[in-house]
Amino acid sequence: MSGEVIMAYIQGVLNHADYKTGLLEFIDLSGVTEWQLSHTEVEKVTYFDNVDMTPIKRIAKTGIYAPTDVAFGMARMYQSLAEKYHSHIFISKQLDEALSYLGFSTDDLEKLFT
């Protein structure tokens, strides 16, 4: 996972035709096997994700599934930096907890992919 990949993801979400104001965001970090992010890059992503976006394009709540210690630590760094902009971020090592924060269950997730 690199800063470039994250920035491309954010821009893709914002430019998607189905994007709506106040979306719930679920981030699954379970597939990340390599991290190439410096603290500066995390700050850049945080600033772009929370300040450069107009208020109309803000995400309402973010649930992050971070099952490994490294993923959890990176998500906590993002959360810590983003707190002054976006206080509705929940991180869990348990998939069901991250989904529950957003009002969903693992059954809901499975329905999306069947």
Buried (B, 14 or more C-beta within 10 A) or exposed (E): BEBEEBBEBBEEBBEEEEEEEEBBBBBBBEEBEEBEBEEEBBBBBBEBBBEEBEEEBBBEBBBBBBBBEBBBEBBBBBBEBBEEBBEBBBBBBEBBEBBBBBEBEEEEBEEEEE
